[in-house]
Amino acid sequence: MGGIIEVLLLGFLISSLYALIALGFTMIFGVAGVLNLAHGAFAMVGAYLAIWALGWGWSLPAAALFAVGGMAVLAPLVYLLLIRPVEDRPVIVFLGTLLFAVVLEQIIGLLFSFNSRILPPLVDGILVVGGTRIPYNRLAASAIALLIIGALWLFVNRTRAGKAILALSMERRGAALVGIPTRNIILWVWALSGALAAIAGLFVGSFFGISPLEERLLLTIAFSTVVLGGLGSIPGSLWAALIIGFSETIVQQFAPEARGLASLVLLMFVLTFRPQGLLGRAAA
Amino acid sequence: MSAQARARGVSTATERKVALRVEGLSVFYGKAQALYGLSFAVHEGEFVSVIGPNGAGKTTLLNAISGLVPYRGRILFAGEPLPAQPHEIVHRGVIHCPEGRSLFPYLSVYDNLMLGAYRRRDDGILRDLEDVYQLFPRLRERARQLAGTLSGGEQQMVAIGRALMARPKLLMLDEPTLGLAPIVRAHISQALEEIRRRYRMTILLAEQNAEFAFRHSDRIYLLETGRIVREGTVADMKEDPYIRQAYLGG
């Protein structure tokens, strides 16, 4: 009984973490047409912004807000200064964002050392259910993740700005011709993507610890989730995050060393039989 | 916007004010030149067609006016130069219903139509949606369906409806009947007449099918390899031996 609760909760937590990482990544691909290989680095830098602010004696919520706000400003700046000038050349964008990620790794490493850090928990205490010990922090994090994903879903599907983002991700010329200010919307999506990356980074930092090189793993997670769900598809990423999150957690219960394997096997099958991903649109 | 609403049903047939004026318009794709210094005008309430063979530059012309491609020369609407960005041009009431339609395939018909009114803040949007549904009853039936799953003719109706939802002062249509079955073409044709009768808007049509263009227009420009080679009223152009022979099947 306790084992099941633990798997459910941990699975859900991991899934929402993967969803948070993947959503920003897939939105940038869908709307701006950019495969942002610095997305994992954005999440990592977000966590370090919070660590930095904590060093000044800020409270954890204030530091978290600083991290999220900071990435919401930095991500559009990176796009404006680094990506927009070479936007029409996908290979340059690909290499450019990858190199930028490595540069961020090194800068953060020099400033904070390459050792892993752990962010303090948001809430202390442990809940005991049927012999299973569940930290309140995990419950709180799951609730926050659920709220953020729900809010994002409502924003995209129920608001005018969200509809504009969806429209832009489907048909850029059509969006321009109905009067959507495409350049502005793209900047806002970068801001949103940066904020989501920072939130994901905070989660990772507080559950598993974060180090500068961790960004590579985060990028890999974003990449596999998004490819499994279908590049550019928001619901696809959510489903894929659930599938990967739960399969990893379940496998870990029986064979901890094979945890990472589950998602790779899944990914291999999906790419063989449905290359566009679960909810991906067949290549246009 | 409300001025246009008031103008509905009011005869503007005698007005000769210039709505769109294009002066010395050239467009380059890299080193290749697509348009060579075009100059022409469309008057308020007028239906003007640009006809010509595939590759003559009709689509490029409309794309330049709606800000999708950079150009040299001047494009004035209601006496003022058009801004550079497509969304600012939409704000001026110049609405482009593009070749290939550019619908949002994974949004519903309803969402597609409502996005046509994206820049509007007035309270007439739902009334205009009702007008579009009256014009194309099929769209009301399919309101909840994803636009990408419709037939070609239905998609064209969505594209025209979406353009109308912006309340155009100038409506630019690019090959609205391309690839459609004759019966669907007749339906679109009917709708165009209805739009003209009801809204009295200025229309610029780019059309390869000369007979379709002649049926609807007041005046015609013939575009060949990026240059205007003939222009005139429908009556005059029908008498032109070159046009009769090359475009109207003798």
Boltz contact constraints between the chains, C-beta under 6 A:
constraints:
  - contact:
      token1: [A, 167]
      token2: [B, 104]
      max_distance: 6.0
  - contact:
      token1: [A, 167]
      token2: [B, 115]
      max_distance: 6.0
  - contact:
      token1: [A, 170]
      token2: [B, 104]
      max_distance: 6.0
  - contact:
      token1: [A, 170]
      token2: [B, 105]
      max_distance: 6.0
  - contact:
      token1: [A, 170]
      token2: [B, 106]
      max_distance: 6.0
  - contact:
      token1: [A, 171]
      token2: [B, 102]
      max_distance: 6.0
  - contact:
      token1: [A, 171]
      token2: [B, 104]
      max_distance: 6.0
  - contact:
      token1: [A, 173]
      token2: [B, 102]
      max_distance: 6.0
  - contact:
      token1: [A, 174]
      token2: [B, 102]
      max_distance: 6.0
  - contact:
      token1: [A, 176]
      token2: [B, 86]
      max_distance: 6.0
  - contact:
      token1: [A, 177]
      token2: [B, 96]
      max_distance: 6.0
  - contact:
      token1: [A, 178]
      token2: [B, 115]
      max_distance: 6.0
  - contact:
      token1: [A, 178]
      token2: [B, 116]
      max_distance: 6.0
  - contact:
      token1: [A, 178]
      token2: [B, 118]
      max_distance: 6.0
  - contact:
      token1: [A, 179]
      token2: [B, 87]
      max_distance: 6.0
  - contact:
      token1: [A, 179]
      token2: [B, 90]
      max_distance: 6.0
  - contact:
      token1: [A, 179]
      token2: [B, 118]
      max_distance: 6.0
  - contact:
      token1: [A, 179]
      token2: [B, 119]
      max_distance: 6.0
  - contact:
      token1: [A, 180]
      token2: [B, 118]
      max_distance: 6.0
  - contact:
      token1: [A, 181]
      token2: [B, 87]
      max_distance: 6.0
